[in-house]
Amino acid sequence: MSIDKSLIDKMKNDSKLEKIGINFIRDTSSYRYSYNFTWLGRSIIQFPQDIMAMQEIIWKVRPDLIIETGIAHGGSLVFSASMLELIGKGEVLGIDIDIRKHNKIEIENHTMSKRITMIEGSSIDIEVINKVYEFSKNKNSILLILDSNHTHEHVLKELIAYSPLIKKGSYLVVFDTIIEDMPENFFPDRPWNVGNNPKTAVHEFLKTNDRFEIDKEIENKLLITVAPDGYLKCVKDK
């Protein structure tokens, strides 16, 4: 069964549906909705819609390496590793400034750990960046997922540092761009806010980098996503 893209085009022009999606994310936030889901036993802290989108991207790109900034409980690493297991190749490299001991143990003991490597440190630290580039040598196809510190400055530095690793046809995914669409001071205990978040970083990045384009079709069909304008497809080689 093929996807009816004409219906997706109709949905994207339905402002009521767009508002429903944003309101759903806003109204479920106080219930920690994204914490309700696990992948193969590990908390993934993502919306099911975005997990589905990532499944489609990974299956399409079939990367040799998936780089993820932000580890938390490790559910996303396990998800990526399980997709690569189905494909029959590939590794996952996770980066986090603070990998909690109990989470690290659980990830290392997981059946998918054979495809997972972790680096502890800031994703924008030059030593960590060098380690990532060294690990990425001889990897033909790389997929990048940014989901760590959500401030404009941090995400922009990640984009600048790691985007050269992505080749034409692959993706660079920036999560939590939805922060820009939430009410002012919606995250009072966090350093990010409207005007200072992953979406503002993406828009700044795209001003000077024509290798990537926002794949609007993904969010148009999801309707509910924490990554509006965050699914970036690489359309040009370096």
Backbone hydrogen bonds in HBPLUS format (Angstrom, degrees):
<---DONOR---> <-ACCEPTOR-->    atom                        ^
c    i                          cat <-CA-CA->   ^        H-A-AA   ^      H-
h    n   atom  resd res      DA  || num        DHA   H-A  angle D-A-AA Bond
n    s   type  num  typ     dist DA aas  dist angle  dist       angle   num
A0007-LEU N   A0004-ASP O   3.17 MM   3  5.70 137.5  2.35 109.3 118.6     1
A0009-ASP N   A0005-LYS O   2.94 MM   4  6.21 153.8  2.01 145.5 152.1     2
A0010-LYS N   A0006-SER O   3.08 MM   4  6.34 143.9  2.22 134.9 144.3     3
A0011-MET N   A0007-LEU O   2.94 MM   4  6.21 153.9  2.01 145.2 152.2     4
A0012-LYS N   A0008-ILE O   3.04 MM   4  6.30 153.9  2.11 149.9 155.9     5
A0013-ASN N   A0010-LYS O   3.22 MM   3  5.45 141.3  2.38 101.2 111.6     6
A0014-ASP N   A0011-MET O   2.95 MM   3  5.13 162.9  1.98 112.0 115.9     7
A0017-LEU N   A0014-ASP O   3.08 MM   3  5.52 123.6  2.42 108.1 120.3     8
A0018-GLU N   A0014-ASP O   3.24 MM   4  6.63 158.3  2.29 150.5 156.8     9
A0019-LYS N   A0015-SER O   3.02 MM   4  6.20 157.1  2.07 144.9 150.4    10
A0020-ILE N   A0016-LYS O   2.97 MM   4  6.22 151.2  2.06 143.4 151.7    11
A0021-GLY N   A0017-LEU O   3.01 MM   4  6.29 155.7  2.07 150.3 155.7    12
A0022-ILE N   A0018-GLU O   3.15 MM   4  6.47 162.2  2.18 150.2 153.8    13
A0023-ASN N   A0019-LYS O   2.88 MM   4  6.00 164.5  1.90 152.5 157.5    14
A0024-PHE N   A0020-ILE O   2.86 MM   4  5.98 147.6  1.96 144.1 153.0    15
A0025-ILE N   A0021-GLY O   3.23 MM   4  6.53 159.6  2.28 147.0 150.7    16
A0026-ARG N   A0022-ILE O   3.00 MM   4  6.26 162.3  2.03 150.2 155.6    17
A0027-ASP N   A0023-ASN O   2.78 MM   4  5.86 168.8  1.79 153.3 156.5    18
A0028-THR N   A0024-PHE O   3.01 MM   4  6.00 143.2  2.15 143.9 152.1    19
A0029-SER N   A0026-ARG O   3.38 MM   3  5.45 149.3  2.49  98.3 106.9    20
A0031-TYR N   A0028-THR O   2.98 MM   3  5.31 146.0  2.09 107.7 118.4    21
A0033-TYR N   A0028-THR O   3.43 MM   5  5.63 161.1  2.47 142.0 145.4    22
A0032-ARG N   A0029-SER O   2.93 MM   3  5.09 162.7  1.96 112.4 115.8    23
A0035-TYR N   A0032-ARG O   2.93 MM   3  5.58 155.8  1.98 119.6 127.5    24
A0036-ASN N   A0033-TYR O   3.02 MM   3  5.61 162.1  2.05 124.1 125.9    25
A0044-ILE N   A0037-PHE O   3.18 MM   7  6.20 166.9  2.19 139.5 142.6    26
A0039-TRP N   A0042-ARG O   2.79 MM   3  5.33 156.8  1.84 145.4 149.1    27
A0042-ARG N   A0039-TRP O   3.17 MM   3  5.33 172.8  2.18 112.7 114.9    28
A0075-GLY N   A0043-SER O   3.13 MM  32  4.91 127.8  2.41 152.3 137.7    29
A0050-ASP N   A0047-PHE O   3.02 MM   3  5.48 122.4  2.36 111.3 124.4    30
A0051-ILE N   A0047-PHE O   3.14 MM   4  6.50 151.8  2.22 152.3 160.9    31
A0052-MET N   A0048-PRO O   2.98 MM   4  6.26 156.5  2.03 150.0 155.5    32
A0053-ALA N   A0049-GLN O   3.05 MM   4  6.38 154.0  2.12 143.3 150.4    33
A0054-MET N   A0050-ASP O   2.93 MM   4  6.14 157.7  1.98 146.7 152.1    34
A0055-GLN N   A0051-ILE O   2.97 MM   4  6.23 150.6  2.05 146.7 154.9    35
A0056-GLU N   A0052-MET O   3.12 MM   4  6.46 156.7  2.18 149.1 154.1    36
A0057-ILE N   A0053-ALA O   3.00 MM   4  6.31 158.6  2.05 149.7 155.7    37
A0058-ILE N   A0054-MET O   2.89 MM   4  6.03 172.7  1.89 155.6 157.4    38
A0059-TRP N   A0055-GLN O   3.03 MM   4  6.12 163.9  2.06 148.8 153.6    39
A0060-LYS N   A0056-GLU O   2.99 MM   4  6.09 147.2  2.10 141.5 150.6    40
A0061-VAL N   A0057-ILE O   2.80 MM   4  5.96 170.4  1.81 161.5 163.7    41
A0062-ARG N   A0058-ILE O   2.79 MM   4  5.46 157.7  1.84 143.7 151.2    42
A0064-ASP N   A0141-SER O   2.77 MM  77  5.26 146.5  1.88 133.9 144.0    43
A0091-GLU N   A0064-ASP O   2.94 MM  27  6.26 146.0  2.05 132.4 139.4    44
A0065-LEU N   A0141-SER O   3.20 MM  76  6.60 146.2  2.32 157.1 162.4    45
A0143-LEU N   A0065-LEU O   2.91 MM  78  6.38 157.9  1.96 156.7 164.1    46
A0066-ILE N   A0091-GLU O   2.90 MM  25  6.37 152.0  1.98 152.3 161.6    47
A0093-LEU N   A0066-ILE O   2.85 MM  27  6.20 163.8  1.88 156.8 160.8    48
A0067-ILE N   A0143-LEU O   2.86 MM  76  6.25 160.0  1.90 166.5 171.8    49
A0145-ILE N   A0067-ILE O   2.81 MM  78  6.10 155.8  1.86 164.2 172.0    50
A0068-GLU N   A0093-LEU O   2.86 MM  25  6.19 165.7  1.88 160.1 161.8    51
A0095-ILE N   A0068-GLU O   2.84 MM  27  6.21 148.4  1.94 160.9 168.9    52
A0069-THR N   A0145-ILE O   2.98 MM  76  6.47 158.2  2.03 162.9 170.1    53
A0147-ASP N   A0069-THR O   2.94 MM  78  5.45 135.9  2.14 132.8 146.4    54
A0070-GLY N   A0095-ILE O   2.63 MM  25  5.78 173.2  1.64 177.4 177.1    55
A0074-GLY N   A0071-ILE O   2.87 MM   3  5.17 147.5  1.98 145.5 141.3    56
A0078-VAL N   A0074-GLY O   3.00 MM   4  6.25 163.1  2.03 156.3 160.9    57
A0079-PHE N   A0075-GLY O   2.85 MM   4  6.05 153.6  1.92 143.8 151.8    58
A0080-SER N   A0076-SER O   2.92 MM   4  6.14 170.6  1.93 152.7 154.0    59
A0081-ALA N   A0077-LEU O   2.87 MM   4  6.06 161.5  1.90 149.8 155.7    60
A0082-SER N   A0078-VAL O   2.85 MM   4  5.99 152.2  1.92 146.8 154.2    61
A0083-MET N   A0079-PHE O   3.03 MM   4  6.34 151.1  2.12 150.8 158.5    62
A0084-LEU N   A0080-SER O   3.03 MM   4  6.33 157.0  2.08 148.7 155.0    63
A0085-GLU N   A0081-ALA O   2.85 MM   4  6.08 142.9  1.99 141.5 152.7    64
A0086-LEU N   A0082-SER O   3.08 MM   4  6.36 148.8  2.18 140.5 147.3    65
A0087-ILE N   A0083-MET O   3.02 MM   4  6.35 150.7  2.11 143.3 151.8    66
A0088-GLY N   A0084-LEU O   2.73 MM   4  5.93 142.3  1.87 142.6 153.8    67
A0089-LYS N   A0084-LEU O   3.18 MM   5  5.63 143.0  2.33 149.6 151.6    68
A0092-VAL N   A0115-ARG O   2.73 MM  23  5.94 157.5  1.77 173.1 173.0    69
A0117-THR N   A0092-VAL O   2.89 MM  25  6.24 152.8  1.96 160.3 169.4    70
A0094-GLY N   A0117-THR O   2.85 MM  23  6.27 163.1  1.88 161.1 164.1    71
A0119-ILE N   A0094-GLY O   2.80 MM  25  6.21 153.9  1.87 161.8 170.7    72
A0096-ASP N   A0119-ILE O   3.16 MM  23  6.65 155.1  2.23 160.9 167.8    73
A0121-GLY N   A0096-ASP O   2.76 MM  25  5.68 159.7  1.80 123.8 131.0    74
A0103-ASN N   A0100-ARG O   3.04 MM   3  5.33 119.4  2.42 103.8 119.0    75
A0104-LYS N   A0100-ARG O   2.87 MM   4  6.13 161.7  1.90 160.9 167.1    76
A0105-ILE N   A0101-LYS O   2.98 MM   4  6.22 158.6  2.02 151.2 156.3    77
A0106-GLU N   A0102-HIS O   3.14 MM   4  6.30 161.6  2.18 140.1 144.8    78
A0107-ILE N   A0103-ASN O   2.90 MM   4  6.13 159.0  1.95 153.5 159.2    79
A0108-GLU N   A0104-LYS O   2.90 MM   4  6.04 164.4  1.92 150.6 155.2    80
A0109-ASN N   A0105-ILE O   2.96 MM   4  6.09 136.0  2.15 142.3 154.0    81
A0110-HIS N   A0107-ILE O   3.14 MM   3  5.15 155.4  2.21 101.6 109.2    82
A0113-SER N   A0110-HIS O   2.98 MM   3  5.29 166.0  2.00 116.7 120.3    83
A0115-ARG N   A0112-MET O   3.10 MM   3  6.05 169.9  2.11 127.5 130.5    84
A0116-ILE N   A0113-SER O   2.95 MM   3  4.92 164.1  1.97 109.6 114.8    85
A0125-ASP N   A0122-SER O   3.08 MM   3  5.25 167.1  2.10 110.9 114.6    86
A0128-VAL N   A0125-ASP O   3.05 MM   3  5.33 118.3  2.44 105.0 119.6    87
A0129-ILE N   A0125-ASP O   2.92 MM   4  6.20 165.1  1.94 160.0 164.9    88
A0130-ASN N   A0126-ILE O   2.93 MM   4  6.09 157.5  1.98 144.9 150.6    89
A0131-LYS N   A0127-GLU O   3.06 MM   4  6.30 150.1  2.15 139.1 147.1    90
A0132-VAL N   A0128-VAL O   2.93 MM   4  6.24 154.5  1.99 153.2 160.2    91
A0133-TYR N   A0129-ILE O   2.99 MM   4  6.28 160.2  2.03 151.7 156.7    92
A0134-GLU N   A0130-ASN O   2.93 MM   4  6.13 152.9  2.01 145.1 152.9    93
A0135-PHE N   A0131-LYS O   2.91 MM   4  6.11 157.5  1.96 146.7 152.8    94
A0136-SER N   A0132-VAL O   2.92 MM   4  6.07 136.4  2.11 140.5 152.8    95
A0137-LYS N   A0134-GLU O   3.31 MM   3  5.50 163.1  2.34 104.5 109.5    96
A0139-LYS N   A0136-SER O   3.09 MM   3  5.50 148.8  2.19 139.0 135.2    97
A0144-LEU N   A0171-TYR O   3.25 MM  27  6.57 168.5  2.26 151.8 153.8    98
A0173-VAL N   A0144-LEU O   2.77 MM  29  6.15 168.9  1.78 161.3 160.9    99
A0146-LEU N   A0173-VAL O   2.78 MM  27  6.16 167.9  1.80 169.7 174.0   100
A0175-PHE N   A0146-LEU O   3.03 MM  29  6.18 170.0  2.04 167.4 169.9   101
A0155-VAL N   A0151-THR O   3.05 MM   4  6.20 178.0  2.06 162.3 163.0   102
A0156-LEU N   A0152-HIS O   2.93 MM   4  5.97 162.6  1.96 154.2 159.7   103
A0157-LYS N   A0153-GLU O   3.07 MM   4  6.23 155.3  2.13 144.1 150.5   104
A0158-GLU N   A0154-HIS O   2.98 MM   4  6.30 150.6  2.07 147.2 155.9   105
A0159-LEU N   A0155-VAL O   2.86 MM   4  6.12 161.2  1.89 154.0 158.7   106
A0160-ILE N   A0156-LEU O   2.98 MM   4  6.20 162.2  2.01 150.1 154.3   107
A0161-ALA N   A0157-LYS O   2.92 MM   4  5.97 156.4  1.98 143.2 150.2   108
A0162-TYR N   A0158-GLU O   2.91 MM   4  5.95 169.3  1.93 159.2 160.6   109
A0163-SER N   A0159-LEU O   3.04 MM   4  5.42 150.4  2.13 137.2 143.4   110
A0165-LEU N   A0162-TYR O   2.99 MM   3  5.72 160.3  2.03 124.0 130.0   111
A0166-ILE N   A0163-SER O   3.05 MM   3  5.57 159.4  2.09 118.6 124.4   112
A0170-SER N   A0167-LYS O   3.07 MM   3  5.88 165.2  2.09 145.9 148.9   113
A0169-GLY N   A0234-CYS O   2.82 MM  65  5.49 173.9  1.82 147.8 147.1   114
A0234-CYS N   A0170-SER O   2.91 MM  64  5.62 179.0  1.91 160.6 160.6   115
A0172-LEU N   A0232-LEU O   2.82 MM  60  5.10 159.6  1.86 152.5 159.0   116
A0232-LEU N   A0172-LEU O   3.00 MM  60  5.10 154.1  2.07 147.1 149.6   117
A0174-VAL N   A0230-GLY O   2.82 MM  56  4.59 162.5  1.85 131.5 137.6   118
A0176-ASP N   A0226-VAL O   3.03 MM  50  5.00 112.9  2.49 116.8 133.9   119
A0179-ILE N   A0176-ASP O   3.37 MM   3  5.95 172.6  2.38 111.1 113.2   120
A0180-GLU N   A0177-THR O   3.21 MM   3  6.20 155.2  2.28 126.4 128.3   121
A0178-ILE N   A0226-VAL O   3.21 MM  48  4.98 154.1  2.28 134.1 128.2   122
A0181-ASP N   A0178-ILE O   2.82 MM   3  5.24 143.4  1.95 112.2 123.3   123
A0182-MET N   A0179-ILE O   3.22 MM   3  5.27 164.3  2.24 105.9 110.6   124
A0190-ARG N   A0187-PHE O   3.06 MM   3  5.48 159.8  2.10 124.5 124.6   125
A0193-ASN N   A0196-ASN O   3.00 MM   3  5.15 158.9  2.05 131.6 138.3   126
A0196-ASN N   A0193-ASN O   2.94 MM   3  5.15 160.3  1.98 130.6 131.7   127
A0201-ALA N   A0197-ASN O   3.16 MM   4  6.44 151.4  2.25 149.4 158.1   128
A0202-VAL N   A0198-PRO O   2.86 MM   4  6.13 154.0  1.93 149.4 156.2   129
A0203-HIS N   A0199-LYS O   3.02 MM   4  6.27 166.8  2.03 154.9 157.0   130
A0204-GLU N   A0200-THR O   3.05 MM   4  6.17 152.5  2.13 139.9 147.5   131
A0205-PHE N   A0201-ALA O   2.85 MM   4  6.01 160.6  1.89 150.9 156.6   132
A0206-LEU N   A0202-VAL O   2.95 MM   4  6.17 158.3  2.00 153.5 158.5   133
A0207-LYS N   A0204-GLU O   3.23 MM   3  5.40 145.5  2.36 101.1 110.9   134
A0208-THR N   A0205-PHE O   3.26 MM   3  5.97 151.2  2.34 115.3 121.2   135
A0235-VAL N   A0211-ARG O   2.71 MM  24  5.53 153.7  1.78 151.7 160.5   136
A0213-GLU N   A0233-LYS O   2.94 MM  20  5.40 154.4  2.01 147.3 154.9   137
A0233-LYS N   A0213-GLU O   2.81 MM  20  5.40 158.1  1.86 168.3 162.0   138
A0215-ASP N   A0231-TYR O   2.76 MM  16  5.60 177.9  1.76 175.4 176.1   139
A0218-ILE N   A0215-ASP O   3.35 MM   3  6.06 145.3  2.48 114.5 120.6   140
A0220-ASN N   A0216-LYS O   2.89 MM   4  6.01 152.8  1.96 154.6 163.7   141
A0221-LYS N   A0217-GLU O   3.15 MM   4  6.26 146.6  2.26 141.9 147.3   142
A0222-LEU N   A0218-ILE O   3.09 MM   4  6.29 140.8  2.25 141.9 153.5   143
A0223-LEU N   A0219-GLU O   3.03 MM   4  5.90 168.7  2.04 149.3 150.9   144
A0230-GLY N   A0227-ALA O   2.89 MM   3  4.69 152.0  1.97 125.9 123.1   145
